Amino acid sequence: MLVSMGEDVYAQDEEIRDPSRSEYVYELVSYAKLVKSYLRKYLTLPEDQKIIVETLIESTDGQFRFSTQSIHLDSRILDKWDFLIILCHEAVHAEQYFQNRFSCYLSSSKSYVKFLNRTYLVTENDIGSAERPWEEEAYRRESEIASAILEDIARGD
């Protein structure tokens, strides 16, 4: 079950109640809330963009889920820079989605991604491949946005 931690940031109830995990999960949630307050300066996102910090069972550290229009981040990420980079990367995908440039759908048990009016057949193995144009954009912009946010935080903007 997800628990609202305020400002449209959520965490898994089990992780908050686990004494061995709760302190770090709260730390990640606080960091996500701080970063979220700056994301809209660099990306076109809805004010109520949801960010969920949880243990992801998929083999990924983060993902933008089309079905819930939310950003999911793995609570086991140990490095704050990595967490920030992944959050910015997934936020780029959220922007792509909300600007109607990026969508995903199933047809005849096959997965397709539509990006910039072009349709791509994708498999689980290559959906996050850096060669895909939606990933190229996210990888290109993630560090730039993360660095700008860190500068804003350091300046107290």
C-alpha positions in Angstrom: 0.0 0.0 0.0 1.2 3.5 -0.8 1.2 6.2 1.8 1.2 9.9 0.8 4.2 11.7 2.2 2.9 15.1 1.0 3.4 17.1 -2.2 2.3 14.1 -4.4 5.2 12.0 -3.2 4.4 8.5 -2.0 6.2 5.6 -0.3 5.4 2.0 0.4 3.8 1.5 3.8 5.9 -1.7 4.5 9.1 0.2 3.9 8.1 3.1 6.2 7.3 0.6 9.0 10.4 -1.4 8.5 12.9 -0.1 11.1 15.9 -1.2 9.0 14.6 0.8 6.0 12.4 3.6 7.3 15.1 6.2 8.0 16.6 5.9 4.5 13.2 5.8 2.8 12.2 9.0 4.6 15.4 10.6 3.4 14.8 9.6 -0.2 11.2 10.9 0.0 12.4 14.2 1.5 14.9 14.5 -1.3 12.3 13.6 -4.0 10.0 16.4 -2.6 12.9 18.9 -2.7 13.8 18.0 -6.3 10.2 18.0 -7.4 9.9 21.6 -6.3 12.5 22.4 -8.9 11.6 20.0 -11.7 8.9 22.2 -13.2 11.4 25.0 -13.7 13.1 22.8 -16.3 10.4 20.5 -17.5 6.7 20.9 -18.5 5.0 18.7 -15.9 1.7 18.9 -14.2 1.7 20.5 -10.7 0.4 17.2 -9.2 3.0 15.0 -10.9 3.2 11.9 -8.7 6.5 10.4 -7.5 6.5 7.1 -5.8 9.5 5.7 -3.9 9.2 1.9 -3.6 11.0 -1.4 -4.1 10.7 -2.0 -7.8 10.5 -5.7 -8.8 11.4 -4.9 -12.4 15.1 -4.8 -13.3 15.2 -1.0 -13.4 16.0 1.8 -11.0 13.1 4.0 -12.2 10.3 4.2 -14.7 7.5 6.4 -15.9 4.3 4.4 -15.8 1.8 5.3 -18.5 -1.1 3.7 -16.8 -0.9 5.9 -13.7 1.1 8.8 -15.2 3.5 8.5 -12.3 7.3 8.3 -11.8 8.4 5.3 -9.8 11.9 5.2 -8.2 13.5 2.2 -6.5 14.0 2.8 -2.8 17.2 0.7 -2.9 19.2 3.4 -4.8 22.0 4.2 -2.4 23.6 7.2 -4.0 21.8 10.5 -4.0 23.3 11.6 -7.3 22.1 8.4 -8.9 18.7 9.0 -7.4 18.6 12.5 -8.8 19.7 11.4 -12.2 17.1 8.7 -12.4 14.4 11.0 -11.2 15.3 13.6 -13.8 15.5 10.9 -16.5 12.0 9.6 -15.7 10.7 13.2 -15.4 11.9 13.7 -19.0 9.7 10.7 -20.0 6.8 12.2 -18.1 7.3 15.5 -20.0 7.4 13.6 -23.3 4.1 11.9 -22.4 2.3 15.0 -21.3 3.4 16.8 -24.4 1.8 14.0 -26.4 5.2 13.0 -27.9 5.5 9.6 -26.2 3.0 6.8 -25.6 3.0 3.0 -25.2 0.4 0.5 -26.2 -0.1 -3.3 -26.6 -1.5 -4.9 -29.7 -1.7 -8.6 -30.4 0.6 -9.3 -27.4 3.3 -7.0 -28.7 4.4 -3.7 -27.2 4.7 -0.6 -29.2 6.0 2.9 -28.4 4.9 5.9 -30.4 7.4 8.7 -30.2 7.2 11.9 -32.3 4.6 10.3 -34.5 6.7 7.2 -35.3 5.8 3.8 -34.0 8.4 1.3 -32.7 8.0 -2.3 -31.9 9.8 -2.9 -28.6 10.7 -5.9 -26.5 11.3 -6.0 -22.7 15.0 -6.2 -23.5 15.2 -3.0 -25.5 12.5 -0.7 -24.2 15.2 1.2 -22.2 17.9 0.9 -24.8 19.9 4.1 -25.2 19.5 3.9 -29.0 15.8 4.5 -28.8 15.0 8.2 -29.5 12.9 8.7 -26.4 15.8 7.4 -24.3 18.4 9.4 -26.3 16.5 12.5 -25.2 16.2 11.5 -21.6 19.9 10.5 -21.3 20.9 13.7 -23.0 18.9 15.9 -20.7 19.1 14.1 -17.3 22.5 15.4 -16.2 21.9 18.9 -17.4 18.7 19.1 -15.4 20.2 17.4 -12.3 23.1 19.8 -12.3 20.9 22.8 -12.7 18.7 21.7 -9.8 21.8 21.1 -7.6 22.9 24.7 -8.4 19.5 26.1 -7.6 19.5 24.2 -4.3 23.0 25.4 -3.5 22.0 29.0 -4.2 18.8 28.6 -2.2 16.7 29.6 -5.2 
